[in-house]
Amino acid sequence: MKDWNKKERKAPRAGRNTTAGRIAAAVLAALVLATGCQSKYQPIETGAAQTDGPLSVPDGKKSGDENRGGVIQTGDMNGPLGPLSAVGSTVSGESDVDLSVPGETGADSSASGEAGAGVSVSGVTGADSSASGEAGAGTSVSGETGADSSASGAAGAESSPAETQPETSAAPVFAASDETVYVTGDSVNVRASCDLSGDVIATLSRGASVKRTGYSEEWSRVIYQEKECYIASRYLSEETPETQAAVQPSAAEGEVRLNPNWQYAEFSKINSGAAVLYKAEGGSRRGITVCVNAGHGTKGGSSVKTLCHPDGTPKVTGGSTAAGATTATAVSAGMTFADGTAEPTVTLALALKLKTKLLAAGYDVLMIREGDDVQLDNIARTVIANNAANCHIALHWDSTANNKGAFYMSVPGNSSYRAMEPVKSHWQQHNALGESLIGGLKSVGVKIFSGGAMEMDLTQTSYSTVPSVDIELGDKASDHSDGTLETLADGLLAGVNAYFK
């Protein structure tokens, strides 16, 4: 009679054909598959597995291949990589595994799928790994090695993502955008990075516009002064917000200075000077303010650059600044007439004559410059006119030398330029005012160049929100005597009357 107890106590052989060997083979095959044999550690040979404790087969289930699906409890198993445990593992098919393989670090890993597909292994290849897929495809291994791995934590079998990688906000995914947006807050930061700890590049006021190139729920990527920056999306809108009440045209006489809260004011670089508002007297007062801008006349203006467009896009035409440029001279010095007279002197002389005639006709007048120097760049002049006048007329003479005649700078027909705000909303008004002024000059016999218009991308019209025109009244060869200036002023008044009739 056999001693069954003695046979039961006999430890099973640790070879490949033992139950422990088969279990170890399944566990370790999964491990090898997950790491793709790319680990610096050598793959575990299943035949070398050893069991340090008895195998238990609950419920009388057999451990052979003919009874798959049974639950097998094993003791600790040793292999070349150190202690492994396969507690609670389920073998449910010839090659279908659902293994929990803690490995060295004891992290919770799982593997499921067909033929070891989607095996997740923790320990030597990383903690808290996970993977799923067919035939090991798409395996994700966090740690030292693994094909198509997503690494978290420092290299090393015992690294923990929570200990080795600081928790940071995920970078936003931006949807491509190409639009002008407006600041809706009173004081909104422009940052160098899309993070509240990012450096503040500038602070924008309500109504300021920027070009948006990318959008996410939290952050918008924008172009500010030719640089890629970021603004919180909740403070931007595609619609122009209501801004602080502007100075009402003709509300009071006296100086009018640039208010930093006015739309586009932040783009000005020279703005310590002031314009002066004059009111018409008597019962003929019309309640309309004309801004008369004597071109040039800002000391130091030629050494400063400002953005050609509020959205930072490049110029679409040539001129004193070449096409493709994104910045232009804040205020140029102007040309010199053939007789040696400086252009700023002549533009001021005409501006003073036009002021007198406009006031007499019942118009209020906003004078940008009444002396040799006013510290207001072209953007500041334009923004003041936007907020304190009903139209803006800048007086100039061209730099050519053939007595070509008068013309106005019309808005270019370029589609992208006309789609840019504030040009989009006002270019037709600009051109209509220009046509009226040319008509008025014609009516008093002034020579007109060509059709009376020349397309030009100007800083002035790029920032104007009221009818606005740069009018060239001749060139350096043209007569600029007192009598001629009187005639020019009469023609301009006739044009203003025609526009506001």
FIKEPA-572115 format. One record per residue (C-alpha): x, y, z; residue in three letters. Coordinates in nm, 3 decimals, always signed. Last residue first. Example, Ala and Ser with C-alpha at 12.3 -4.5 7.8 and 13.67 -1.06 7.14 Angstrom:
// FIKEPA-572115
ATOM         X         Y         Z   residu
ATOM    +1.367    -0.106    +0.714      SER
ATOM    +1.230    -0.450    +0.780      ALA
***
This chain:
// FIKEPA-572115
ATOM         X         Y         Z   residu
ATOM    -2.435   +11.768    -4.663      LYS
ATOM    -2.151   +11.622    -4.454      PHE
ATOM    -1.931   +11.501    -4.743      TYR
ATOM    -2.009   +11.792    -4.973      ALA
ATOM    -1.937   +12.046    -4.701      ASN
ATOM    -1.605   +11.876    -4.627      VAL
ATOM    -1.514   +11.891    -4.996      GLY
ATOM    -1.599   +12.260    -5.021      ALA
ATOM    -1.384   +12.323    -4.713      LEU
ATOM    -1.097   +12.136    -4.882      LEU
ATOM    -1.131   +12.349    -5.196      GLY
ATOM    -1.131   +12.673    -4.997      ASP
ATOM    -0.821   +12.560    -4.805      ALA
ATOM    -0.643   +12.479    -5.134      LEU
ATOM    -0.728   +12.822    -5.268      THR
ATOM    -0.594   +12.992    -4.958      GLU
ATOM    -0.276   +12.779    -4.978      LEU
ATOM    -0.226   +12.892    -5.338      THR
ATOM    -0.250   +13.256    -5.231      GLY
ATOM    +0.000   +13.207    -4.949      ASP
ATOM    +0.250   +13.047    -5.184      SER
ATOM    +0.291   +12.672    -5.198      HIS
ATOM    +0.356   +12.622    -5.568      ASP
ATOM    +0.426   +12.261    -5.656      SER
ATOM    +0.773   +12.118    -5.726      ALA
ATOM    +0.796   +11.935    -5.394      LYS
ATOM    +0.462   +11.764    -5.456      ASP
ATOM    +0.091   +11.848    -5.476      GLY
ATOM    -0.191   +11.854    -5.221      LEU
ATOM    -0.147   +11.499    -5.095      GLU
ATOM    -0.450   +11.403    -4.887      ILE
ATOM    -0.426   +11.147    -4.609      ASP
ATOM    -0.787   +11.059    -4.534      VAL
ATOM    -1.002   +10.941    -4.243      SER
ATOM    -1.373   +10.873    -4.194      PRO
ATOM    -1.386   +10.760    -3.827      VAL
ATOM    -1.251   +10.434    -3.681      THR
ATOM    -0.896   +10.487    -3.803      SER
ATOM    -0.609   +10.250    -3.712      TYR
ATOM    -0.507   +10.116    -4.055      SER
ATOM    -0.619   +10.449    -4.211      THR
ATOM    -0.342   +10.637    -4.033      GLN
ATOM    -0.074   +10.369    -4.052      THR
ATOM    -0.108   +10.382    -4.430      LEU
ATOM    -0.152   +10.112    -4.695      ASP
ATOM    -0.169   +10.318    -5.013      MET
ATOM    -0.389   +10.316    -5.322      GLU
ATOM    -0.358   +10.637    -5.521      MET
ATOM    -0.656   +10.862    -5.586      ALA
ATOM    -0.740   +11.173    -5.790      GLY
ATOM    -0.797   +10.995    -6.119      GLY
ATOM    -0.456   +11.108    -6.251      SER
ATOM    -0.325   +11.391    -6.035      PHE
ATOM    -0.566   +11.680    -5.981      ILE
ATOM    -0.478   +12.045    -6.049      LYS
ATOM    -0.679   +12.278    -5.824      VAL
ATOM    -0.945   +12.480    -6.001      GLY
ATOM    -1.182   +12.566    -5.716      VAL
ATOM    -1.432   +12.288    -5.794      SER
ATOM    -1.153   +12.039    -5.848      LYS
ATOM    -1.045   +12.086    -5.487      LEU
ATOM    -1.399   +12.014    -5.366      GLY
ATOM    -1.426   +11.700    -5.579      GLY
ATOM    -1.091   +11.580    -5.446      ILE
ATOM    -1.222   +11.634    -5.092      LEU
ATOM    -1.544   +11.446    -5.163      SER
ATOM    -1.355   +11.153    -5.317      GLU
ATOM    -1.132   +11.131    -5.012      GLY
ATOM    -1.430   +11.135    -4.776      LEU
ATOM    -1.590   +10.851    -4.972      ALA
ATOM    -1.263   +10.654    -4.968      ASN
ATOM    -1.236   +10.674    -4.591      HIS
ATOM    -1.604   +10.592    -4.541      GLN
ATOM    -1.566   +10.281    -4.761      GLN
ATOM    -1.265   +10.173    -4.558      TRP
ATOM    -1.452   +10.191    -4.226      HIS
ATOM    -1.569    +9.852    -4.098      SER
ATOM    -1.305    +9.636    -4.266      LYS
ATOM    -1.029    +9.887    -4.197      VAL
ATOM    -1.084    +9.856    -3.820      PRO
ATOM    -1.037    +9.566    -3.846      GLU
ATOM    -0.869    +9.357    -4.114      MET
ATOM    -1.079    +9.224    -4.405      ALA
ATOM    -0.984    +9.520    -4.624      ARG
ATOM    -0.619    +9.432    -4.578      TYR
ATOM    -0.676    +9.065    -4.658      SER
ATOM    -0.871    +9.155    -4.972      SER
ATOM    -0.614    +9.397    -5.115      ASN
ATOM    -0.811    +9.681    -5.277      GLY
ATOM    -0.587    +9.934    -5.109      PRO
ATOM    -0.760   +10.219    -4.918      VAL
ATOM    -0.719   +10.548    -5.101      SER
ATOM    -0.440   +10.798    -5.047      MET
ATOM    -0.573   +11.126    -5.181      TYR
ATOM    -0.467   +11.320    -5.488      PHE
ATOM    -0.342   +11.669    -5.575      ALA
ATOM    -0.121   +11.770    -5.868      GLY
ATOM    +0.186   +11.622    -6.036      LYS
ATOM    +0.417   +11.920    -5.995      ASN
ATOM    +0.705   +11.705    -6.124      ASN
ATOM    +0.924   +11.663    -5.817      ALA
ATOM    +0.804   +11.355    -5.628      THR
ATOM    +0.799   +11.365    -5.246      SER
ATOM    +0.424   +11.418    -5.214      ASP
ATOM    +0.270   +11.703    -5.015      TRP
ATOM    +0.071   +11.638    -4.698      HIS
ATOM    -0.237   +11.734    -4.495      LEU
ATOM    -0.411   +11.476    -4.273      ALA
ATOM    -0.792   +11.500    -4.263      ILE
ATOM    -0.977   +11.313    -3.986      HIS
ATOM    -1.354   +11.294    -3.951      CYS
ATOM    -1.621   +11.315    -3.680      ASN
ATOM    -1.378   +11.419    -3.408      ALA
ATOM    -1.278   +11.352    -3.047      ALA
ATOM    -1.242   +10.975    -3.012      ASN
ATOM    -1.117   +10.862    -3.350      ASN
ATOM    -0.923   +11.188    -3.389      ALA
ATOM    -0.733   +11.114    -3.068      ILE
ATOM    -0.667   +10.760    -3.195      VAL
ATOM    -0.532   +10.891    -3.527      THR
ATOM    -0.299   +11.147    -3.374      ARG
ATOM    -0.171   +10.888    -3.126      ALA
ATOM    -0.109   +10.641    -3.411      ILE
ATOM    +0.073   +10.898    -3.622      ASN
ATOM    +0.299   +11.000    -3.335      ASP
ATOM    +0.213   +11.284    -3.098      LEU
ATOM    +0.481   +11.500    -2.942      GLN
ATOM    +0.389   +11.819    -3.123      VAL
ATOM    +0.658   +12.032    -3.282      ASP
ATOM    +0.670   +12.334    -3.511      ASP
ATOM    +0.345   +12.473    -3.375      GLY
ATOM    -0.031   +12.434    -3.411      GLU
ATOM    -0.052   +12.054    -3.441      ARG
ATOM    -0.341   +11.813    -3.403      ILE
ATOM    -0.608   +12.083    -3.439      MET
ATOM    -0.960   +11.959    -3.359      LEU
ATOM    -1.205   +12.194    -3.530      VAL
ATOM    -1.574   +12.262    -3.465      ASP
ATOM    -1.757   +12.328    -3.787      TYR
ATOM    -1.988   +12.628    -3.830      GLY
ATOM    -1.858   +12.763    -4.165      ALA
ATOM    -1.645   +13.024    -3.990      ALA
ATOM    -1.485   +12.750    -3.783      LEU
ATOM    -1.404   +12.557    -4.101      LEU
ATOM    -1.251   +12.862    -4.273      LYS
ATOM    -1.024   +12.949    -3.980      THR
ATOM    -0.909   +12.588    -3.934      LYS
ATOM    -0.834   +12.558    -4.307      LEU
ATOM    -0.600   +12.857    -4.288      LYS
ATOM    -0.419   +12.716    -3.984      LEU
ATOM    -0.386   +12.373    -4.149      ALA
ATOM    -0.242   +12.529    -4.467      LEU
ATOM    +0.038   +12.700    -4.274      ALA
ATOM    +0.101   +12.382    -4.074      LEU
ATOM    +0.136   +12.173    -4.392      THR
ATOM    +0.376   +12.432    -4.531      VAL
ATOM    +0.611   +12.432    -4.234      THR
ATOM    +0.602   +12.052    -4.207      PRO
ATOM    +0.713   +12.032    -4.575      GLU
ATOM    +1.037   +12.217    -4.516      ALA
ATOM    +1.103   +12.509    -4.751      THR
ATOM    +1.418   +12.478    -4.961      GLY
ATOM    +1.280   +12.625    -5.285      ASP
ATOM    +1.235   +12.280    -5.438      ALA
ATOM    +1.030   +12.175    -5.137      PHE
ATOM    +1.184   +11.965    -4.861      THR
ATOM    +1.034   +11.628    -4.760      MET
ATOM    +0.876   +11.510    -4.437      GLY
ATOM    +1.035   +11.436    -4.099      ALA
ATOM    +0.856   +11.102    -4.063      SER
ATOM    +0.632   +11.022    -3.767      VAL
ATOM    +0.631   +10.678    -3.598      ALA
ATOM    +0.846   +10.530    -3.876      THR
ATOM    +0.697   +10.201    -3.983      ALA
ATOM    +0.674    +9.846    -3.851      THR
ATOM    +0.545    +9.524    -4.008      THR
ATOM    +0.724    +9.557    -4.340      ALA
ATOM    +0.602    +9.346    -4.629      GLY
ATOM    +0.556    +9.641    -4.864      ALA
ATOM    +0.822    +9.904    -4.807      ALA
ATOM    +0.778   +10.207    -4.581      THR
ATOM    +0.777   +10.553    -4.744      SER
ATOM    +0.549   +10.386    -4.995      GLY
ATOM    +0.497   +10.019    -5.073      GLY
ATOM    +0.173    +9.824    -5.049      THR
ATOM    +0.042    +9.528    -4.844      VAL
ATOM    +0.206    +9.621    -4.516      LYS
ATOM    +0.276    +9.333    -4.279      PRO
ATOM    +0.040    +9.188    -4.015      THR
ATOM    +0.079    +9.292    -3.650      GLY
ATOM    -0.292    +9.297    -3.569      ASP
ATOM    -0.290    +9.673    -3.506      PRO
ATOM    -0.127    +9.736    -3.843      HIS
ATOM    +0.190    +9.928    -3.934      CYS
ATOM    +0.330    +9.871    -3.587      LEU
ATOM    +0.535   +10.160    -3.451      THR
ATOM    +0.899   +10.257    -3.500      LYS
ATOM    +1.088   +10.548    -3.344      VAL
ATOM    +1.385   +10.735    -3.493      SER
ATOM    +1.174   +10.939    -3.737      SER
ATOM    +0.960   +11.078    -3.458      GLY
ATOM    +1.249   +11.248    -3.278      GLY
ATOM    +1.088   +11.589    -3.318      LYS
ATOM    +0.728   +11.560    -3.430      THR
ATOM    +0.629   +11.800    -3.711      GLY
ATOM    +0.490   +11.566    -3.980      HIS
ATOM    +0.149   +11.630    -4.140      GLY
ATOM    -0.075   +11.914    -4.023      ALA
ATOM    -0.374   +11.712    -3.898      ASN
ATOM    -0.710   +11.888    -3.914      VAL
ATOM    -0.975   +11.695    -3.721      CYS
ATOM    -1.323   +11.809    -3.822      VAL
ATOM    -1.588   +11.825    -3.550      THR
ATOM    -1.957   +11.839    -3.638      ILE
ATOM    -2.215   +12.009    -3.416      GLY
ATOM    -2.315   +12.238    -3.702      ARG
ATOM    -2.266   +12.582    -3.544      ARG
ATOM    -2.451   +12.840    -3.753      SER
ATOM    -2.620   +12.998    -3.450      GLY
ATOM    -2.305   +13.153    -3.323      GLY
ATOM    -1.961   +13.022    -3.243      GLU
ATOM    -1.758   +12.727    -3.369      ALA
ATOM    -1.567   +12.531    -3.108      LYS
ATOM    -1.193   +12.474    -3.101      TYR
ATOM    -1.027   +12.153    -2.978      LEU
ATOM    -0.652   +12.140    -2.923      VAL
ATOM    -0.431   +11.832    -2.968      ALA
ATOM    -0.192   +11.731    -2.694      ALA
ATOM    +0.165   +11.609    -2.655      GLY
ATOM    +0.304   +11.325    -2.443      SER
ATOM    +0.202   +11.063    -2.698      ASN
ATOM    +0.502   +10.908    -2.872      ILE
ATOM    +0.498   +10.525    -2.876      LYS
ATOM    +0.135   +10.459    -2.970      SER
ATOM    +0.019   +10.097    -2.993      PHE
ATOM    -0.151   +10.107    -2.651      GLU
ATOM    -0.392   +10.373    -2.774      ALA
ATOM    -0.552   +10.121    -3.012      TYR
ATOM    -0.894   +10.155    -2.843      GLN
ATOM    -0.898   +10.430    -2.584      TRP
ATOM    -0.794   +10.337    -2.231      ASN
ATOM    -0.459   +10.516    -2.260      PRO
ATOM    -0.644   +10.846    -2.316      ASN
ATOM    -0.443   +11.053    -2.561      LEU
ATOM    -0.472   +11.420    -2.480      ARG
ATOM    -0.731   +11.674    -2.586      VAL
ATOM    -0.650   +12.030    -2.495      GLU
ATOM    -0.916   +12.298    -2.486      GLY
ATOM    -1.272   +12.355    -2.593      GLU
ATOM    -1.552   +12.138    -2.467      ALA
ATOM    -1.797   +11.878    -2.595      ALA
ATOM    -1.717   +11.940    -2.961      SER
ATOM    -1.689   +11.570    -3.033      PRO
ATOM    -1.779   +11.365    -2.724      GLN
ATOM    -1.468   +11.233    -2.557      VAL
ATOM    -1.507   +10.858    -2.561      ALA
ATOM    -1.714   +10.665    -2.310      ALA
ATOM    -1.508   +10.373    -2.185      GLN
ATOM    -1.534   +10.090    -2.429      THR
ATOM    -1.824    +9.873    -2.537      GLU
ATOM    -1.683    +9.549    -2.665      PRO
ATOM    -1.585    +9.486    -3.028      THR
ATOM    -1.703    +9.139    -3.122      GLU
ATOM    -1.474    +8.841    -3.175      GLU
ATOM    -1.421    +8.828    -2.800      SER
ATOM    -1.125    +8.786    -2.566      LEU
ATOM    -1.105    +8.787    -2.185      TYR
ATOM    -1.230    +8.429    -2.142      ARG
ATOM    -0.956    +8.309    -2.376      SER
ATOM    -0.675    +8.392    -2.131      ALA
ATOM    -0.409    +8.567    -2.338      ILE
ATOM    -0.094    +8.415    -2.488      TYR
ATOM    +0.202    +8.544    -2.690      CYS
ATOM    +0.362    +8.496    -3.032      GLU
ATOM    +0.560    +8.812    -3.107      LYS
ATOM    +0.518    +9.072    -3.384      GLU
ATOM    +0.389    +9.338    -3.144      GLN
ATOM    +0.129    +9.096    -3.010      TYR
ATOM    +0.035    +8.790    -3.213      ILE
ATOM    -0.210    +8.569    -3.024      VAL
ATOM    -0.243    +8.216    -2.886      ARG
ATOM    -0.565    +8.190    -2.688      SER
ATOM    -0.589    +8.012    -2.355      TRP
ATOM    -0.847    +7.830    -2.142      GLU
ATOM    -1.094    +7.678    -2.389      GLU
ATOM    -0.833    +7.657    -2.663      SER
ATOM    -0.776    +7.886    -2.958      TYR
ATOM    -0.486    +7.952    -3.196      GLY
ATOM    -0.378    +8.229    -3.433      THR
ATOM    -0.558    +8.524    -3.271      ARG
ATOM    -0.470    +8.871    -3.404      LYS
ATOM    -0.500    +9.140    -3.141      VAL
ATOM    -0.743    +9.424    -3.069      SER
ATOM    -0.768    +9.653    -2.768      ALA
ATOM    -1.131    +9.718    -2.670      GLY
ATOM    -1.077    +9.695    -2.295      ARG
ATOM    -0.719    +9.772    -2.202      SER
ATOM    -0.412    +9.557    -2.256      LEU
ATOM    -0.132    +9.469    -2.014      THR
ATOM    +0.205    +9.375    -2.159      ALA
ATOM    +0.468    +9.100    -2.169      ILE
ATOM    +0.368    +8.935    -1.841      VAL
ATOM    +0.603    +8.642    -1.778      ASP
ATOM    +0.430    +8.306    -1.740      GLY
ATOM    +0.312    +8.196    -1.394      SER
ATOM    -0.051    +8.198    -1.502      LEU
ATOM    +0.047    +7.964    -1.784      ASP
ATOM    +0.011    +7.985    -2.159      CYS
ATOM    +0.356    +8.136    -2.207      SER
ATOM    +0.494    +8.484    -2.278      ALA
ATOM    +0.187    +8.646    -2.127      ARG
ATOM    -0.045    +8.931    -2.232      VAL
ATOM    -0.229    +9.044    -1.921      ASN
ATOM    -0.575    +9.201    -1.927      VAL
ATOM    -0.668    +9.533    -1.765      SER
ATOM    -1.026    +9.647    -1.824      ASP
ATOM    -1.147    +9.315    -1.959      GLY
ATOM    -1.312    +9.249    -2.296      THR
ATOM    -1.001    +9.247    -2.514      VAL
ATOM    -1.088    +9.220    -2.881      TYR
ATOM    -1.031    +8.952    -3.143      VAL
ATOM    -0.904    +8.964    -3.500      THR
ATOM    -0.908    +8.629    -3.673      GLU
ATOM    -0.695    +8.346    -3.802      ASP
ATOM    -0.748    +8.035    -3.590      SER
ATOM    -0.605    +7.686    -3.565      ALA
ATOM    -0.743    +7.487    -3.273      ALA
ATOM    -0.492    +7.488    -2.990      PHE
ATOM    -0.418    +7.188    -2.770      VAL
ATOM    -0.342    +7.313    -2.422      PRO
ATOM    -0.026    +7.199    -2.243      ALA
ATOM    -0.115    +6.961    -1.961      ALA
ATOM    -0.100    +7.117    -1.619      SER
ATOM    +0.191    +7.001    -1.406      THR
ATOM    +0.242    +6.728    -1.140      GLU
ATOM    +0.610    +6.697    -1.067      PRO
ATOM    +0.768    +6.379    -1.206      GLN
ATOM    +0.996    +6.169    -0.984      THR
ATOM    +0.791    +6.095    -0.676      GLU
ATOM    +0.444    +6.050    -0.822      ALA
ATOM    +0.584    +5.866    -1.121      PRO
ATOM    +0.759    +5.615    -0.892      SER
ATOM    +1.105    +5.488    -0.967      SER
ATOM    +1.200    +5.140    -0.844      GLU
ATOM    +1.318    +4.978    -1.165      ALA
ATOM    +1.516    +5.274    -1.283      GLY
ATOM    +1.477    +5.556    -1.528      ALA
ATOM    +1.306    +5.862    -1.387      ALA
ATOM    +0.931    +5.899    -1.388      GLY
ATOM    +0.675    +5.864    -1.663      SER
ATOM    +0.760    +5.720    -1.999      ALA
ATOM    +0.498    +5.639    -2.258      SER
ATOM    +0.628    +5.341    -2.443      SER
ATOM    +0.582    +5.263    -2.808      ASP
ATOM    +0.820    +4.971    -2.752      ALA
ATOM    +0.932    +4.927    -2.394      GLY
ATOM    +1.211    +5.047    -2.169      THR
ATOM    +1.293    +5.231    -1.847      GLU
ATOM    +0.967    +5.328    -1.691      GLY
ATOM    +0.616    +5.356    -1.812      SER
ATOM    +0.532    +5.079    -2.052      VAL
ATOM    +0.248    +5.110    -2.298      SER
ATOM    +0.201    +4.818    -2.531      THR
ATOM    +0.033    +4.923    -2.853      GLY
ATOM    +0.053    +4.576    -3.003      ALA
ATOM    +0.125    +4.282    -2.771      GLY
ATOM    -0.053    +4.035    -2.992      ALA
ATOM    -0.376    +4.231    -2.980      GLU
ATOM    -0.425    +4.537    -2.768      GLY
ATOM    -0.415    +4.666    -2.415      SER
ATOM    -0.160    +4.834    -2.198      ALA
ATOM    -0.111    +4.969    -1.850      SER
ATOM    +0.188    +5.052    -1.640      SER
ATOM    +0.162    +5.152    -1.275      ASP
ATOM    +0.535    +5.150    -1.212      ALA
ATOM    +0.811    +5.111    -1.465      GLY
ATOM    +1.008    +4.859    -1.668      THR
ATOM    +1.183    +4.679    -1.386      VAL
ATOM    +0.867    +4.684    -1.180      GLY
ATOM    +0.545    +4.709    -1.371      SER
ATOM    +0.420    +4.516    -1.668      VAL
ATOM    +0.115    +4.568    -1.879      SER
ATOM    +0.044    +4.317    -2.149      VAL
ATOM    -0.177    +4.442    -2.427      GLY
ATOM    -0.192    +4.110    -2.602      ALA
ATOM    -0.057    +3.805    -2.423      GLY
ATOM    -0.185    +3.573    -2.690      ALA
ATOM    -0.522    +3.746    -2.696      GLU
ATOM    -0.594    +4.016    -2.447      GLY
ATOM    -0.529    +4.111    -2.089      SER
ATOM    -0.247    +4.233    -1.877      ALA
ATOM    -0.261    +4.422    -1.552      SER
ATOM    -0.022    +4.617    -1.339      SER
ATOM    -0.061    +4.724    -0.978      ASP
ATOM    +0.277    +4.824    -0.847      ALA
ATOM    +0.474    +4.572    -0.637      GLY
ATOM    +0.801    +4.742    -0.724      THR
ATOM    +0.983    +4.426    -0.824      GLU
ATOM    +0.714    +4.257    -1.025      GLY
ATOM    +0.345    +4.311    -0.955      PRO
ATOM    +0.226    +4.076    -1.227      VAL
ATOM    -0.150    +4.049    -1.241      SER
ATOM    -0.234    +3.819    -1.526      LEU
ATOM    -0.533    +3.783    -1.746      ASP
ATOM    -0.404    +3.540    -2.000      VAL
ATOM    -0.541    +3.377    -2.312      ASP
ATOM    -0.298    +3.130    -2.465      SER
ATOM    -0.461    +2.791    -2.402      GLU
ATOM    -0.751    +2.941    -2.218      GLY
ATOM    -0.868    +3.083    -1.891      SER
ATOM    -0.563    +3.097    -1.671      VAL
ATOM    -0.650    +3.320    -1.380      THR
ATOM    -0.395    +3.475    -1.152      SER
ATOM    -0.498    +3.531    -0.791      GLY
ATOM    -0.147    +3.566    -0.666      VAL
ATOM    +0.114    +3.564    -0.935      ALA
ATOM    +0.402    +3.680    -0.728      SER
ATOM    +0.754    +3.757    -0.842      LEU
ATOM    +1.072    +3.769    -0.640      PRO
ATOM    +1.394    +3.855    -0.821      GLY
ATOM    +1.479    +3.927    -1.183      LEU
ATOM    +1.659    +3.596    -1.241      PRO
ATOM    +1.351    +3.408    -1.122      GLY
ATOM    +1.190    +3.329    -0.792      ASN
ATOM    +0.830    +3.234    -0.728      MET
ATOM    +0.634    +3.308    -0.415      ASP
ATOM    +0.359    +3.056    -0.352      GLY
ATOM    +0.092    +2.967    -0.599      THR
ATOM    -0.284    +2.970    -0.595      GLN
ATOM    -0.441    +2.827    -0.909      ILE
ATOM    -0.794    +2.905    -1.011      VAL
ATOM    -0.928    +2.668    -1.273      GLY
ATOM    -1.007    +2.800    -1.621      GLY
ATOM    -0.829    +2.527    -1.805      ARG
ATOM    -0.888    +2.167    -1.702      ASN
ATOM    -0.726    +1.963    -1.981      GLU
ATOM    -0.412    +2.176    -1.961      ASP
ATOM    -0.331    +2.039    -1.616      GLY
ATOM    -0.390    +2.208    -1.284      SER
ATOM    -0.683    +2.003    -1.170      LYS
ATOM    -0.966    +2.165    -0.982      LYS
ATOM    -1.054    +1.998    -0.649      GLY
ATOM    -1.230    +2.307    -0.524      ASP
ATOM    -0.903    +2.483    -0.451      PRO
ATOM    -0.575    +2.378    -0.617      VAL
ATOM    -0.292    +2.470    -0.380      SER
ATOM    +0.072    +2.464    -0.476      LEU
ATOM    +0.316    +2.429    -0.189      PRO
ATOM    +0.586    +2.685    -0.116      GLY
ATOM    +0.918    +2.811    -0.240      ASP
ATOM    +0.846    +2.752    -0.604      THR
ATOM    +1.125    +2.775    -0.854      GLN
ATOM    +1.139    +2.918    -1.203      ALA
ATOM    +1.442    +2.822    -1.409      ALA
ATOM    +1.243    +2.655    -1.682      GLY
ATOM    +1.066    +2.982    -1.756      THR
ATOM    +1.384    +3.151    -1.865      GLU
ATOM    +1.356    +3.514    -1.771      ILE
ATOM    +1.463    +3.768    -2.032      PRO
ATOM    +1.795    +3.944    -1.957      GLN
ATOM    +1.777    +4.293    -1.814      TYR
ATOM    +1.865    +4.585    -2.042      LYS
ATOM    +1.504    +4.571    -2.150      SER
ATOM    +1.431    +4.535    -2.519      GLN
ATOM    +1.293    +4.181    -2.505      CYS
ATOM    +0.962    +4.333    -2.620      GLY
ATOM    +0.901    +4.446    -2.264      THR
ATOM    +0.541    +4.334    -2.273      ALA
ATOM    +0.618    +4.006    -2.449      LEU
ATOM    +0.888    +3.915    -2.196      VAL
ATOM    +0.655    +3.981    -1.904      LEU
ATOM    +0.370    +3.786    -2.062      ALA
ATOM    +0.606    +3.497    -2.121      ALA
ATOM    +0.700    +3.529    -1.756      LEU
ATOM    +0.351    +3.479    -1.625      VAL
ATOM    +0.259    +3.200    -1.866      ALA
ATOM    +0.590    +3.019    -1.815      ALA
ATOM    +0.564    +3.056    -1.438      ALA
ATOM    +0.223    +2.895    -1.451      ILE
ATOM    +0.352    +2.613    -1.671      ARG
ATOM    +0.654    +2.560    -1.451      GLY
ATOM    +0.444    +2.560    -1.139      ALA
ATOM    +0.219    +2.294    -1.290      THR
ATOM    +0.522    +2.086    -1.377      THR
ATOM    +0.620    +2.018    -1.738      ASN
ATOM    +0.876    +2.299    -1.767      ARG
ATOM    +1.088    +2.175    -1.477      GLY
ATOM    +1.054    +2.263    -1.112      ALA
ATOM    +0.988    +1.912    -0.994      ARG
ATOM    +0.703    +1.891    -0.747      PRO
ATOM    +0.779    +1.882    -0.376      ALA
ATOM    +0.696    +1.548    -0.213      LYS
ATOM    +0.448    +1.605    +0.066      ARG
ATOM    +0.168    +1.446    -0.131      GLU
ATOM    +0.382    +1.140    -0.199      LYS
ATOM    +0.441    +1.091    +0.171      LYS
ATOM    +0.076    +1.134    +0.247      ASN
ATOM    -0.015    +0.885    -0.022      TRP
ATOM    +0.203    +0.614    +0.138      ASP
ATOM    +0.134    +0.335    -0.106      LYS
ATOM    +0.000    +0.000    +0.000      MET
***
